[in-house]
Amino acid sequence: MLVQIFKNKKMEYIDIIGLFGAFLSGITFLPQVYRTWKLKSARDLSLVMILIILLSNVVW
């Protein structure tokens, strides 16, 4: 159904930026989970996670 709705709609830059922001929001905590799993400690934050949060907030 969604394919039929958007079949003839040309993706605009704002749509692409919005989808990119949604993607970043979806993967935000993956670097932190990986770091915690690898180090077996949740003492500090992952720099990659913080950068993804900042970038996703900018594009939203």
C-alpha positions as CSV (number, residue, x, y, z in Angstrom):
1,M,0.0,0.0,0.0
2,L,2.8,2.5,0.9
3,V,4.5,1.6,-2.3
4,Q,1.5,2.6,-4.3
5,I,1.2,5.9,-2.4
6,F,4.8,6.9,-2.9
7,K,5.3,5.3,-6.3
8,N,5.0,8.5,-8.3
9,K,6.3,10.8,-5.6
10,K,9.8,12.2,-6.3
11,M,12.0,12.2,-3.2
12,E,12.9,15.7,-2.2
13,Y,16.0,16.7,-0.3
14,I,14.0,17.4,2.8
15,D,12.6,13.8,2.7
16,I,16.0,12.3,2.3
17,I,17.4,14.4,5.2
18,G,14.4,13.3,7.4
19,L,14.9,9.7,6.6
20,F,18.6,10.0,7.4
21,G,17.7,11.6,10.7
22,A,15.3,8.7,11.5
23,F,18.0,6.2,10.6
24,L,20.5,7.9,12.9
25,S,17.9,8.0,15.7
26,G,17.4,4.3,15.2
27,I,21.0,3.3,15.5
28,T,22.0,5.9,18.2
29,F,22.6,3.4,21.0
30,L,24.3,0.7,19.0
31,P,27.9,2.1,19.5
32,Q,27.3,2.3,23.3
33,V,26.0,-1.3,23.5
34,Y,29.0,-2.5,21.5
35,R,31.4,-0.5,23.8
36,T,29.7,-1.8,27.0
37,W,29.8,-5.3,25.7
38,K,33.4,-5.1,24.6
39,L,34.7,-3.5,27.8
40,K,32.3,-5.3,30.1
41,S,31.8,-1.9,31.8
42,A,29.2,0.9,31.4
43,R,31.3,3.5,33.2
44,D,31.9,5.9,30.3
45,L,30.0,6.9,27.1
46,S,30.9,6.1,23.6
47,L,32.1,9.1,21.6
48,V,30.6,7.7,18.4
49,M,27.2,7.5,20.2
50,I,27.4,11.2,21.2
51,L,28.4,12.2,17.7
52,I,25.4,10.3,16.2
53,I,23.1,12.0,18.7
54,L,24.4,15.4,17.8
55,L,24.1,14.7,14.1
56,S,20.6,13.3,14.3
57,N,19.5,16.3,16.3
58,V,20.9,18.6,13.7
59,V,19.1,16.9,10.8
60,W,15.8,16.6,12.6
